[in-house]
Each structure stands twice: as C-alpha cells, then as structure tokens.
C-alpha cells in the first residue's frame, strides 16, 4: 500500500499534543508518545500512531483516566502488584516497569503484575528500557480476545505477547518480542485490504474451521495459537497465551481471557467482568546477581556470531538474530521517516480537525 | 508397539539401586529416581527409565560425578548461580529448585541459574514441586543440539523446554511443560520404528530441506522450532529456544547452543567448550507476594472452567487444559503400571546383568 513518509519528531510532537489535549500530564504525555514512536520506528506499524485514534476515542469518551495515579497495592522485596487507576497503558506500563527495575537493583530481580490498566504499546519497548540500565527485561501483557485455544472454535485469549532482551558487548542485543499466536492480526487486515488469501494455519472461521480467507477470520473467526494445529504444536502456543494471561491478570486482579475489555470502540463488550482493566507482567533481572556482566556480554556476542554462522537453509541467507528486523527498520525510518498509509493519515487528520492540533505533512 | 506393564514402585526401587551402585548418596538416589518416575507416570516415556541406561553409561564411564556437591557461586536476595559440580541433573536440579523456592519464600521470588550440571529429567517435575509449597514454579533447561534455527540447515539449539504451573482451588492445576520445537525427538524415533512418515513441519534433512522422512532427520538433519517455517511463526519458536539457552547457560556459565555436551555416548562431541556442563534456570514466585492466594486459586478455577466451556472446533471435544494429558496418564499408570517397550526392557535387563540388581518383571 502506498505510504507517505513523516518525520518521527513531528509525529512525536503531534502525539504529545493530542495526549495533552486531554490533560494528560506533560511527562506522561511524552512517555506515551515515546512508546508509540518506538513502535513506528521499529516497524511495528500496528502499534504506533496507527493506534492514536483509538486512544483518542477512549480518552474522548472518558473510558481511560488521563490523570490516573499508579499505586502499589501489595509488595515484597522482589515483587509488586500495581493498580494503574484505569490510566493509559502507555503511562502505567512504563511506571510499573520502573518499579520492576528498582526492585531488581535492590533485590537482584523485580517482578510487577499490573491491573486496571489499558493497552501498553509494544512489549519490546519495556525490555529496551531495561537494557539501557544493563538489566535483562521481561514484558508481557494480555489483550482483547482474538485467539482460539487449540481445539476451540471461538476467540478466548488475546495475542498475549512475550518480550525479553539480552545485551551484547560489541554485538547488538538479542531482543525477543513475539505474540503467542501464529500471525499478527495486522497481517490478516493487510491481506483483506489487498484482496489476497492468508496461509492456512493463521486463522479459523466462525465455525472453528481453518481458513485462507481473511474476511472469514475478521467476521467472527479467530486467530490460531503459535503452532496452529495439533501436529504443528498448537497446544504450545495456546499454553504460552495462558501463561501470559495468568501472570498478567490473575496475579494482579485484572480481567483475563474472553473477559478482557475491548481496546477499540467497535469491539464487543465482554459478557462479564472478572477483574479490573487489562493486565501486564513486567520483570527485570540484574545480570551481576548471576554472573560477571562483562563475561555475560562476551558470551552473548559469541552466541550471536555463532548463530549467524549457521549453515543457511536453501533459499535463505541463514538465521537472523531476534531483533534484527526491528533494528533494521529503526535505522531506515530514523533516517527517512515513518511511512503512514492513507487510512492512518486520515485518522490523524480527523484528530487534527477535532482538536485543532496541526499535523505536519512533510519534512 | 507392544509394551509390558511394570509396577511403579518396583521400577523406582530398581532405579534407586542402580544409582546406589555408583555410590550416589541414598537421599540423592531417591530424588533422582523420583524425577524419573514422575516422567514415566506422567506419560513422558522418553524421559523416564527409558533413559536409565544413558545415566548408567555416563556414571560407569565417570562422565558424571555421583557424589557432586552443589554450591552457590553468586547470589542476591532473590537470585543465585549454582554450580552443580558435574553431578546428576536429577540431583542438582532438585537442589537448585530448593534454593529458588527458599529465595521466593524470603524475597517474594527466587531465580536460580545452574551450570556444570547434566540432564535434569522432565521440566515439569520442578514446577510440580513448587505447587506443593503453594508457589508458582518455573523451570527451563538447555539440552544437546537437535533443533535448527529458522532459516538454518543444521542443529544449533536444544529442544530447550519451558515449564510453569499455577494452582487452582477445586480444579486441578494448570501445568505447562513444553519443548520449544514443534515435535519431540521421541516422535521422530517412533515414526522410524513404525516405518511411517512424519508431518511436514517437524524436521529438515541434512541440507535443511523440510522432510517427511524420519530417517532424513535422524541422519544428520534437525528438528524445526515451534512454528516450523516463517509463515508458521518459526522465528518465535527459535526465539524461545534462544531465551531458554541464555537464561540457563549464559547467565550461569554453562555451555550453550551447539556446544552443549552430548547426553548419550553415541552423540558427537561439540567442537569447543564455552562453559561448564549444561544449564538450567529454575524460578519460583510466592503468590501472596502479589495477591491473596485464595482469590488467585478461585480465579484459576474460573479460568479452567471457562476454557473448558469453549465452543469445540469441528471434530474435537474442545480445548484441554495444559497438564490434562499428563494427569490422565498419571491416574491410569499409577493404577495399572508403567508400560515399557521391549527395547527399554532389554536396556534395563542389561543394567541388571551388569550390576546384579534384579529387575522385577511383573506385578
């Protein structure tokens, strides 16, 4: 799809002003814009300003508290449960991440389960923050239901991502950031817009039958868990999604599974509430609590180089290192700008019209 | 394949006596036999007494220290690095797990990375131990290379399992125990013995080409990571295997990736050593460090019941809960006995002949 390039800093300022329009405190607005910008820079287009209109709608309708206070409701030396006060996940998540990192600095590791929060952007942003402090960061969140359990015919779980990152010395870090379903919902939408089929194994229709028709998934069908079917190990992707849900929501007191509240206005409301908001799980490990950090980073370098030297499978250039594609995107987009499709630009222009905040169109 | 049923307690006593034959201390021998028995009872046949001859060989050749001391080489309030002294993983793993659980009781969570150890049995045993103390247990280990990274044509990573368990109140616990490859090596061997094909997506041949021939995998080919190929999300299974390897080995100072030492005698030796032995990563979370445990367990019950009520996909009876198949096996085998195939029985009889320890053949 044709896309215009927008300078990252201009999109950032626009985003900050949109959050400020709803009286989100200045620091919080900048944090939220930073998380969204990170998605756009790293090529995860579905999680950047493409979502700004949804945040706009939720704030406009009072569904999210722009000035929420984050509070610790229970804690131990290495753990905490945080209540996000129904604030922006883009603000609550980073604050909970700070708590996890502070706990790690004091106790070797820190683990924070978060309730009463909203979508927190890309899981990977949180672990990149931990990397800046020399920590191993973990990040998980549950999300609105989209995925069928193996042998299920309906959406019961979110795409429930897991992120974790490990620093190298001379090599770039290993950065893992993956949804626990086979393919992202954004890929289904892209296929629909392009009028093309999707591979078998990505989705099922409303009857639970595997489908290659993106519309059949979107119209009441479901994504499939990583592994897709029994032979492919679909029970494993399903189990990982359950793990993320329990750590994020049952441990904090948030909604889980099919009861996670919708992120976008057009999504259906859950049949009941079993907790508060959605849930995240954020963790940090201090490397020197286990091993000399320089030795660890040297070994990461060695592992990265060893994996890159793997004999390539036919038709490929050999294995990538987790995080390579995002780092490549960040390099290109930081230089050339962020490509926005026309529908996303239209959404931003709609926000601009309704708030009076100008959207710069070109560098 | 035809199988004879053996009473669990007689196999247990045989196993204890085999370890005692090599002067493994009595308590350690019973622990090791308990871990192996758990695999046999839970239906994970590849990890039970089917492996006893391999342990026998390794002990017989002095490759494993039967009287190893486990020592903490670095620690913080919530973490530790443990050196297993090249002991049995079936003994080192449980001791490291104890340390993780003690740390959790004191600091809310406990995380132990282990080096200089050997294969530790089923990952699930460790998290079941944590359940007994009311803790959420985590367990990972790296293993001898068998799996190709996505776009790789050779074995570079182990099957690197992840286990985690969550207790319910009235419902049985959710117990996740999964290798990070699509299918277990044991399934490839079963297909070879049966002379049947394997599904596309499980394995590649020695040139990195996906294959349905089990011999092509066994003869220098590789297992494929969970997700199998790029479209199926094979980069995610690969990333999970890397995650397990880093936490288990790079954080502890063990060997990783293609340098993990072989478990069985017939396996090739790695080209170099990058650490000590293999590595495990064991963790525990205290539930009451996050939320009231009764409330948590009630929510787990609700989640289990909710997932069981999922509308079934055509041709299925609906989703299972992770841990269902193993619990079912445990119930049947605890009553009827453990089925051993003739090759496994032959191996046990060989041990019996060489040690003079009688193997009871029937209930």
Interface residues (C-beta under 8 A of the other chain):
Chain A: X74 X75 X76 X77 X78 X79 X80 X81 X106 X107 X108 X109 X111 X113 X148 X149 X150 X151 X152 X153 X154 X156 X164 X166 X174 X176 X178 X180 X181 X182 X183 X199 X201 X202 X204 X207 X208 X209 X226 X227 X228 X231 X232 X233 X235 X236 X237 X238 X239 X240 X242 X243 X245 X246 X250 X251 X252 X253 X256 X257 X258 X274 X275 X285 X286 X287 X289 X290 X291 X295 X296 X299 X300 X302 X303 X306 X307 X310 X311 X312 X313 X314 X316 X317 X318 X319 X320 X322
Chain B: X74 X75 X76 X77 X78 X79 X80 X81 X106 X107 X108 X109 X111 X113 X136 X148 X149 X150 X151 X152 X153 X154 X156 X164 X166 X174 X176 X178 X180 X181 X182 X183 X199 X201 X202 X204 X207 X208 X209 X226 X227 X228 X231 X232 X233 X235 X236 X237 X238 X239 X240 X242 X243 X245 X246 X250 X251 X252 X253 X256 X257 X258 X274 X275 X285 X286 X287 X289 X290 X291 X295 X296 X299 X300 X302 X303 X306 X307 X310 X311 X312 X313 X314 X316 X317 X318 X319 X320 X322
